[in-house]
Amino acid sequence: MALGGSLAPELLAQNAERTNQKARIAFIGVGLRGRNHVQNTFDFPFAEITAICDIDPSAVAITQKMLRDAGKKEAAVYGKTPRDYENMLLRDDIDGVVIATPWEWHVPMAVATMKAGKYAGVEVSATVTLQESWDLVNTFEKTGSHCMILENVCYRRDVMAVLNMVRKNLFGELTHLQCGYQHDLRFVKFNDGKQPYGGGVEFGEKGFSEAKWRTQHSIDRNGDLYPTHGLGPVAEMININRGNQFLYLTSMASKGLGLHNYIVEKGGKDHPNAKVKFKLGDIVQTMIKCANGETILITHDTNSPRPYSLGFRVQGDQGLWMDDGNQIYVDKKSPHDRWEADKAYMDAYDHPFWQKDGALAAGAGHGGMDYFVLRDFLTAVQTKTAPPIDVYDAAAWSAISPISEMSIARGSEPVAIPDFTRGKWKTRKPVFGL
């Protein structure tokens, strides 16, 4: 794909004119998350799965059965070695690749995909290190091959309704946003290997699924390890990379007790893993300052016993919404000094995507939002247009992880967030959800 293709007008994938061409899709990683995307791909007649790559034979076998059961042809298989995906990318019957692998593989696989002239759809977080964010951007700008971060929460129904409220100026000019990833994942980070999420305390080679690799990040790193589920949606509300920009952040971490306590509770104080030292603080909070004056507070909390929440708060000079409690307050409309339930507003501002295709999305994962994120990626591939969430978003949203680590390591010093657009944010226009 020529570089000139990346400089054409950015057309929204979801509004682009359909062609009769198939979107030929390959998958790198067909574990639990990858197979969810495989299943959702069946909802789009214009997409066909031509190849899959995974080093786990059982994952490949399950995926092939899914294809057969759906009346599809089995896919070509790769995965003899960890780098067999490079051989798969040589095929000429692949237009786009969905990457759902451990985090440290995301960038090598996405870069290889773009260099092969194919669209990359990469799971979250897209990058682990700051250099990897630049690697994605530099590869896109050199090759013109697009990369979309598959951030599904941007498409959550209430989130898109609030985006609609923001764009219709319900809250006035936005001043502050809060978000995060507050989700008890202790049962994911440890497993006995006997059954999915069986409540054991093993990880690494003895772990199951994500416990094989995800837990190690909590040993090695202290920062916001998973920012994009919260940050992506609020970044769209304030037009980051398209008229606005992250400037700098400062982060602070609490002490870390949760993972050690879980091991002692489930495996006993004499279990070998009870001696493991975890670097990650239980609660990591990051404050971002933006070019247009807004502040964003992100909270990472995955090692504590707690209910799930992304902790959204969207506040302007005329009102605010919070998803905890489904509360809204609009100046001069809401009863004075009292919260309202947000349902009436959610109905009134329901986003057109959900009004039109909510029934189609109902069977997809995560309450239907998986349908929309995959639809936009597949449609961009089919129509050869820029995806609505692009490589600059993948780079900037994911970079919060390593930069938050830097801030914590430096005593919570402010650390600059690079401008991955190299100044283009000043003239780029919002496209998501239009």
CORUR-V982055 format. One record per backbone hydrogen bond with DSSP energy under -0.5 kcal/mol. NH is the residue of the N-H (numbers start at 1). CO is the residue of the C=O. E is the energy in kcal/mol with one decimal. If there is no record, write none. Layout:
NH&CO&E / NH&CO&E
This chain:
5&2&-1.4 / 6&3&-1.6 / 7&3&-0.6 / 7&4&-1.2 / 8&5&-0.7 / 11&9&-0.9 / 15&12&-0.8 / 16&12&-0.9 / 16&13&-0.7 / 23&46&-3.1 / 24&22&-0.8 / 25&23&-0.7 / 25&48&-3.1 / 26&96&-2.3 / 27&51&-1.7 / 28&98&-2.8 / 29&27&-0.6 / 29&53&-3.2 / 35&31&-2.7 / 36&32&-1.2 / 37&33&-1.7 / 38&34&-2.1 / 39&35&-2.8 / 40&36&-2.0 / 41&37&-1.9 / 42&38&-0.9 / 42&39&-0.7 / 43&40&-1.7 / 44&41&-1.9 / 45&43&-0.6 / 47&44&-2.2 / 48&23&-2.3 / 50&25&-2.4 / 50&48&-0.6 / 51&25&-0.9 / 52&76&-2.8 / 53&27&-2.2 / 54&78&-2.1 / 57&55&-0.7 / 60&56&-1.8 / 61&57&-2.5 / 62&58&-2.3 / 63&59&-2.0 / 64&60&-2.6 / 65&61&-2.0 / 66&62&-2.0 / 67&63&-2.2 / 68&64&-2.5 / 69&65&-3.1 / 70&66&-1.5 / 71&68&-2.0 / 72&67&-3.2 / 76&50&-2.4 / 78&52&-2.0 / 84&81&-1.9 / 86&83&-1.7 / 87&84&-0.8 / 88&84&-1.7 / 89&85&-2.1 / 90&87&-1.3 / 91&88&-1.9 / 95&24&-3.4 / 96&24&-1.9 / 97&119&-2.6 / 98&26&-2.6 / 99&97&-0.5 / 99&121&-3.3 / 100&28&-2.6 / 100&98&-0.6 / 105&102&-2.1 / 106&102&-0.6 / 106&103&-1.5 / 107&103&-0.5 / 109&105&-2.2 / 110&106&-2.6 / 111&107&-3.2 / 112&108&-1.9 / 113&109&-2.1 / 114&110&-2.6 / 115&111&-2.6 / 116&112&-1.3 / 117&114&-1.9 / 118&113&-2.1 / 119&95&-2.4 / 120&146&-2.3 / 121&97&-3.2 / 121&119&-0.5 / 122&120&-0.6 / 122&148&-2.3 / 123&99&-2.3 / 133&129&-1.2 / 134&130&-1.6 / 135&131&-2.4 / 136&132&-2.1 / 137&133&-1.9 / 138&134&-3.3 / 139&135&-2.1 / 140&136&-2.3 / 141&137&-2.7 / 142&138&-1.6 / 143&139&-2.7 / 144&140&-3.4 / 148&120&-3.0 / 150&122&-2.8 / 151&149&-2.0 / 152&150&-1.2 / 154&151&-0.9 / 155&152&-2.3 / 156&153&-1.7 / 160&156&-2.8 / 161&157&-2.0 / 162&158&-2.3 / 163&159&-2.3 / 164&160&-2.0 / 165&161&-2.1 / 166&162&-3.0 / 167&163&-2.4 / 168&164&-1.5 / 169&166&-1.7 / 170&165&-2.5 / 172&169&-0.8 / 175&315&-2.8 / 176&315&-1.7 / 177&295&-2.3 / 178&313&-2.6 / 179&297&-2.4 / 180&310&-0.6 / 181&299&-2.9 / 182&309&-2.0 / 183&181&-0.7 / 183&301&-2.0 / 184&306&-0.6 / 185&183&-1.0 / 185&302&-2.4 / 188&185&-1.0 / 189&185&-2.2 / 190&186&-1.1 / 191&202&-3.0 / 198&195&-1.3 / 204&211&-2.6 / 206&203&-1.1 / 207&204&-1.5 / 211&208&-2.1 / 212&209&-1.9 / 213&210&-1.7 / 214&210&-3.4 / 215&210&-0.5 / 217&213&-0.6 / 217&214&-1.1 / 218&214&-0.7 / 218&215&-0.9 / 219&215&-0.9 / 220&216&-2.1 / 221&217&-2.2 / 225&223&-1.2 / 230&227&-0.8 / 231&227&-2.5 / 232&228&-2.2 / 234&230&-1.3 / 235&231&-2.7 / 236&232&-1.8 / 237&233&-1.3 / 238&234&-1.2 / 239&236&-0.9 / 240&235&-2.5 / 241&244&-2.4 / 242&239&-2.0 / 243&425&-2.1 / 244&239&-1.1 / 247&289&-2.9 / 248&289&-1.1 / 249&415&-2.1 / 250&287&-1.8 / 252&285&-2.2 / 254&283&-2.6 / 257&255&-0.6 / 261&257&-2.5 / 262&258&-2.0 / 263&259&-2.0 / 264&260&-2.2 / 265&261&-2.5 / 266&262&-2.7 / 267&263&-3.3 / 268&263&-0.8 / 268&264&-1.0 / 271&268&-1.6 / 274&271&-2.1 / 275&272&-1.5 / 276&273&-1.3 / 278&276&-0.6 / 279&218&-0.8 / 279&277&-0.5 / 280&218&-2.4 / 282&255&-1.6 / 284&282&-0.5 / 284&300&-2.4 / 285&252&-2.8 / 286&298&-2.6 / 287&250&-2.7 / 288&286&-0.5 / 288&296&-2.9 / 289&248&-2.5 / 290&294&-2.4 / 291&245&-3.0 / 293&290&-1.8 / 295&175&-1.6 / 296&288&-2.1 / 297&177&-2.5 / 298&286&-3.0 / 298&296&-0.5 / 299&179&-1.7 / 300&284&-2.9 / 301&181&-2.7 / 301&299&-0.5 / 303&282&-0.5 / 306&304&-0.7 / 309&182&-2.6 / 313&178&-2.1 / 314&321&-2.5 / 315&176&-2.5 / 315&313&-0.5 / 316&319&-3.2 / 317&173&-1.6 / 318&171&-2.5 / 319&171&-0.6 / 319&316&-0.8 / 320&329&-2.4 / 321&314&-1.9 / 322&327&-2.7 / 323&312&-1.7 / 324&312&-0.5 / 325&323&-0.7 / 326&323&-1.8 / 327&322&-2.2 / 328&340&-2.2 / 329&320&-2.6 / 331&318&-2.7 / 333&330&-2.1 / 334&330&-3.1 / 338&335&-1.9 / 340&328&-2.5 / 342&326&-2.3 / 346&342&-2.7 / 347&343&-2.5 / 348&344&-2.1 / 349&345&-2.5 / 350&347&-0.7 / 354&351&-0.7 / 355&351&-2.2 / 356&352&-2.5 / 357&353&-2.8 / 358&354&-1.6 / 361&357&-1.9 / 362&358&-0.8 / 363&360&-0.5 / 364&361&-2.1 / 368&365&-1.0 / 369&366&-1.3 / 370&365&-1.7 / 371&368&-0.9 / 372&368&-1.0 / 373&369&-2.0 / 374&370&-1.8 / 375&371&-2.4 / 376&372&-2.4 / 377&373&-1.6 / 378&374&-3.1 / 379&375&-2.6 / 380&376&-1.8 / 381&377&-2.2 / 382&378&-2.7 / 383&379&-2.7 / 384&380&-1.0 / 385&380&-1.6 / 390&388&-0.5 / 394&390&-2.3 / 395&391&-2.4 / 396&392&-2.5 / 397&393&-2.5 / 398&394&-1.4 / 399&395&-1.7 / 400&396&-0.6 / 400&397&-0.8 / 401&398&-1.8 / 403&399&-2.1 / 404&400&-2.3 / 405&401&-1.8 / 406&402&-2.0 / 407&403&-2.3 / 408&404&-2.4 / 409&405&-2.5 / 410&406&-1.3 / 411&408&-1.7 / 412&407&-2.4 / 413&407&-1.1 / 415&249&-2.7 / 417&247&-2.8 / 418&416&-0.6 / 420&418&-1.1 / 422&419&-1.5 / 424&421&-1.3 / 426&423&-1.5 / 427&424&-1.6 / 428&424&-2.1 / 434&431&-1.5
